[in-house]
Amino acid sequence: MMNKKLSVAVLVLGCLSLLAACQPSNVVSKVKQHTVTVLNQKDQVWRETEAVSATVTSQGSLKNEQVKPDNKLSPAITNAGKFYSVATFKQSDYATIKKAIQKNEAQPKTLRFVTVKQVNATLKAMGATKQIKALTDLVYTQQADGHTFPSNDGYLIEGDHLYEVIMAYTTGGNASTVNRGNVYSRKIKYGTTKQLTFNEVAGTWQSTAGDQATVRDDQLVTIQNKSYVRGKVENLSHLQGEKLYRNTAYSLRQTQLVKQNAKLTQESLVAGDLYDNMYLFLSKTKMARVNTSGVTIFTKKADQSQIPAQVFEVFRLLDQRHTDEVAAYLLPHGTDTYSVALTRSINYATVNYEGGATGAESVSIQDGKISVGPDLNHN
């Protein structure tokens, strides 16, 4: 009887072992699958909200995870499963990333890879309720396009938060502090939710403080420092996917806006000027001016524009010259004469991220024709 029971037990264990062996080795946990699903969504912008640090003990372990508000880092852009930060980063796996980091001769000998327990401690400090059971539950990235540069970060998404956990740290210091990761949020206050057309945003816009902007001829013109300052209204849908995300000007402008809780999307209509103001159209009736001072909301009005029709005509005639530099603003001097500030492009969202004037000239207009010469006035 005992032998019979033993035989049954052995048989059951054998069957269980066979079933376990037949399970695919690449089974993805629900935690990772959720992260991958969100990363596959279109055009997600994540702004940094918090940074996490920890103390390295003399024994090389981590303690005292500290979280503080932070927005110093550039936003994380994800689209169709990839990360973008001018360069493109594709998804990888933990084994590949760890091996690449270990092969890097520049890494210090005191480098130590984190454990599941340490990752969960960091996630908890960040405010995540999800925990991992294996380091493979996180998503890892490495640079695409033939490059093998690995990222030293693992990612987990929960709700509207992207948690970035640093997967290795150095030991050796006495109670030294190390970065443990960053928290990002895709909850951003100001952004375009629907594709707008140039005709829908054409007209006069005004803030509660009385600042006015006029959109005409696919450009936005304001009055600043007694000058008529302009920028091209750009439709970002014309630069889809990697053409947009790998654009240096877009990346820098996205960073500028995200720090003020605003964002660019693939549906955005946006303009700028040489003073680093960005004008983001939120709807047919709302526009946000974003700069280092914050966000100012403009509402579309039926009021008469403060910009004389002659200003638009002078801009149009100057553009017909097709020179390497274009007019950024016009400063009036008396009647029919202006100082012209030149810049390399008025496409401030996708080309001219430096801003600023690169030259100056004088222009006068008479009978529909312009005369251009050196600028002898203070510009």
Secondary structure, DSSP 4 states (H G I P E B T S, - for coil): -HHHHHHHHHHHHHHHHHHHHHS-TTPPPHHHHHHHHHHTSSSEEEEEEEEEEEEEPTTS-EEEEEEEE---SPPEEEETTEEESSSEEEEE-HHHHHHHHHH-TTS-TTEEEPPHHHHHHHHHHHT-----SSGGGSEEEEE-TT--PEEEEEEEEETTEEEEEE-EEE--SSSEEEEEEEEEE---SB---S---HHHH-EEEEETT--EEEEETTEEEEEETTEEEEEE-EEGGGS-THHHHT-HHHHHHHHHHHTTTB---TT-EEEE-TTS-EEEE-SSSEEEEEETTEEEEEEEE-SPPSS-HHHHHHHHHHHTT--SSEEEEEEE-SSSEEEEEEES-S-TTTT--S-S--EEEEEEEETTEEEEE---S--
